[in-house]
C-alpha cells in the first residue's frame, strides 16, 4: 500500500474508535473510489448493514452531472431509505476522507433528505 492509503487507514481507525452505530442511530459510512461513491447505514451492535446506496444505482447513473452532483443524489437516496426504515438520526463516518468535495456533498444531500447527524 502506498503512503496515502496507509495514512487514510490510520485516520479511519482513529475515527472508528470514537464512533459506532446502533439500531436507532446507525453509522453512515462513506467509501469513495475514483469514479463512484458508496454509503451504508450500519448497526455496529449486530454488525449489519441496514441500508445502502451508491452512485452505481440505476436512478443515479441515469442522471447527468458531475461526481459531486451525483454524490448529493446518493446522500438524498440514503436519507430516503433511512426514513422508510423509520430512522431519523445517524452518526456520520467520513472513513478517513477529508470532509470536503464528494464526502461533504453526500452529507449535505442526506441532511436535505431529512437525516440528522
Secondary structure, 3 states (H helix, E strand, C coil): CCHHHHHHHHHHHHHHHHCCCCCCEEEEEEEECCCCEEEEEEECCCCEEEEEEECCCHHHHCCCCCHHHHHHHHHHHHHHHHHHCCCCEEEEECCCCCCCCHHHHHHHHHHHCCCEC
